[in-house]
Amino acid sequence: MTNRDMALALLVVTIWGTSFTVIRLGLDGVPPMLLAAMRFALAAVPAVFFVRRPAIALRYLIGYGLLVGVGQFGCLFYAMHIGMPAGLASVVLQSQAFFTLALAAIFLKESVSTSQVSGVVVAACGLFLIAQGGSGPGFAALPLGALLLCLAGAAFWGASNIIVRKASAAAAQRGESVNMFSLVVWSSLVPPIPLLLLALQLDSVETMRSAVSHIDGTSILVFCYLSFCATLFGFGAWSSLLSRYPTASVAPLSLLVPVTGLLTASVVLDEHLSWLQWGGCLAVLCGLAITTFGLPRKSMRVSGVVP
């Protein structure tokens, strides 16, 4: 990977990590479901008029839009609304990798390696530490409902990955491929209406009307950042990198997303984590690394490591 493309990859993961803090700032002025609806509405329009529809069946397009927009981000935004700290959310949401493994084993009949099981166990221990470690003054309190909702968002993300796998397999049989940027743009048409209906169930009409009439400059910047920077630019640049380099060279860099998420939340939001929570975050990241790269294997050579 060239230095320029490495810088681009690092910029993307920084934008994605920072987006958790941006979401937290946006929730101070806009109800969670309305904020999520605006994110996807602005990501879809006007981009759909310039981007060709992805080569997948309509059921996959709608399913992906519902799972990501309503499931993943609906749960994430509401979890943060009821007390999930931004930095911890960036870590917990990465458990999508483990849900993807489980769902792939169930629905795609894929085998699960010892390294992957080990990674899940290590990450589960980390999540336990995160849930238990928020006691004491000055530390980030973590309501159980917020943690469970964030995990539900990760599960929906994992399910959306299975949709992409199935859609890609169907497209390959036709001699085509799925353009992920196109999929993100077109699937963004799906979530706004369901999210607005949820918003009307969770908040009163008066609350919604007041939020819309009092949208300020900060809220507008949040909308633009989440829609254009995190969604369109982020996925566009990432898709470009994946199309030019092996997945093994690009995908592991996404492990930096929770790192930038934690750092940004600490600096901007002054979020404080207990030592147990920091240990839990480290365990989750180690679990992700083990799942991605595998466990180190012993060798007969002097080095003791198989490259």
Secondary structure in CASP SS format (residue, H / E / C, confidence):
PFRMAT SS
TARGET T0000
AUTHOR 0000-0000-0000
METHOD secondary structure of the structure
MODEL  1
M C 1.00
T C 1.00
N H 1.00
R H 1.00
D H 1.00
M H 1.00
A H 1.00
L H 1.00
A H 1.00
L H 1.00
L H 1.00
V H 1.00
V H 1.00
T H 1.00
I H 1.00
W H 1.00
G H 1.00
T H 1.00
S H 1.00
F H 1.00
T H 1.00
V H 1.00
I H 1.00
R H 1.00
L H 1.00
G H 1.00
L H 1.00
D C 1.00
G C 1.00
V C 1.00
P C 1.00
P H 1.00
M H 1.00
L H 1.00
L H 1.00
A H 1.00
A H 1.00
M H 1.00
R H 1.00
F H 1.00
A H 1.00
L H 1.00
A H 1.00
A H 1.00
V C 1.00
P C 1.00
A H 1.00
V H 1.00
F H 1.00
F C 1.00
V C 1.00
R C 1.00
R C 1.00
P C 1.00
A C 1.00
I C 1.00
A C 1.00
L H 1.00
R H 1.00
Y H 1.00
L H 1.00
I H 1.00
G H 1.00
Y H 1.00
G H 1.00
L H 1.00
L H 1.00
V H 1.00
G H 1.00
V H 1.00
G H 1.00
Q H 1.00
F H 1.00
G H 1.00
C H 1.00
L H 1.00
F H 1.00
Y H 1.00
A H 1.00
M H 1.00
H H 1.00
I C 1.00
G C 1.00
M C 1.00
P C 1.00
A H 1.00
G H 1.00
L H 1.00
A H 1.00
S H 1.00
V H 1.00
V H 1.00
L H 1.00
Q H 1.00
S H 1.00
Q H 1.00
A H 1.00
F H 1.00
F H 1.00
T H 1.00
L H 1.00
A H 1.00
L H 1.00
A H 1.00
A H 1.00
I H 1.00
F H 1.00
L C 1.00
K C 1.00
E C 1.00
S C 1.00
V C 1.00
S C 1.00
T H 1.00
S H 1.00
Q H 1.00
V H 1.00
S H 1.00
G H 1.00
V H 1.00
V H 1.00
V H 1.00
A H 1.00
A H 1.00
C H 1.00
G H 1.00
L H 1.00
F H 1.00
L H 1.00
I H 1.00
A H 1.00
Q H 1.00
G C 1.00
G C 1.00
S C 1.00
G C 1.00
P C 1.00
G C 1.00
F C 1.00
A C 1.00
A C 1.00
L C 1.00
P C 1.00
L H 1.00
G H 1.00
A H 1.00
L H 1.00
L H 1.00
L H 1.00
C H 1.00
L H 1.00
A H 1.00
G H 1.00
A H 1.00
A H 1.00
F H 1.00
W H 1.00
G H 1.00
A H 1.00
S H 1.00
N H 1.00
I H 1.00
I H 1.00
V H 1.00
R H 1.00
K H 1.00
A H 1.00
S H 1.00
A H 1.00
A H 1.00
A H 1.00
A H 1.00
Q H 1.00
R C 1.00
G C 1.00
E C 1.00
S C 1.00
V C 1.00
N C 1.00
M H 1.00
F H 1.00
S H 1.00
L H 1.00
V H 1.00
V H 1.00
W H 1.00
S H 1.00
S C 1.00
L C 1.00
V C 1.00
P C 1.00
P H 1.00
I H 1.00
P H 1.00
L H 1.00
L H 1.00
L H 1.00
L H 1.00
A H 1.00
L H 1.00
Q H 1.00
L H 1.00
D C 1.00
S C 1.00
V H 1.00
E H 1.00
T H 1.00
M H 1.00
R H 1.00
S H 1.00
A H 1.00
V H 1.00
S H 1.00
H C 1.00
I C 1.00
D C 1.00
G H 1.00
T H 1.00
S H 1.00
I H 1.00
L H 1.00
V H 1.00
F H 1.00
C H 1.00
Y H 1.00
L H 1.00
S H 1.00
F H 1.00
C H 1.00
A H 1.00
T H 1.00
L H 1.00
F H 1.00
G H 1.00
F H 1.00
G H 1.00
A H 1.00
W H 1.00
S H 1.00
S H 1.00
L H 1.00
L H 1.00
S H 1.00
R H 1.00
Y C 1.00
P C 1.00
T H 1.00
A H 1.00
S H 1.00
V H 1.00
A H 1.00
P H 1.00
L H 1.00
S H 1.00
L H 1.00
L H 1.00
V H 1.00
P H 1.00
V H 1.00
T H 1.00
G H 1.00
L H 1.00
L H 1.00
T H 1.00
A H 1.00
S H 1.00
V H 1.00
V H 1.00
L C 1.00
D C 1.00
E C 1.00
H C 1.00
L C 1.00
S C 1.00
W H 1.00
L H 1.00
Q H 1.00
W H 1.00
G H 1.00
G H 1.00
C H 1.00
L H 1.00
A H 1.00
V H 1.00
L H 1.00
C H 1.00
G H 1.00
L H 1.00
A H 1.00
I H 1.00
T H 1.00
T H 1.00
F H 1.00
G C 1.00
L C 1.00
P C 1.00
R C 1.00
K C 1.00
S C 1.00
M C 1.00
R C 1.00
V C 1.00
S C 1.00
G C 1.00
V C 1.00
V C 1.00
P C 1.00
END
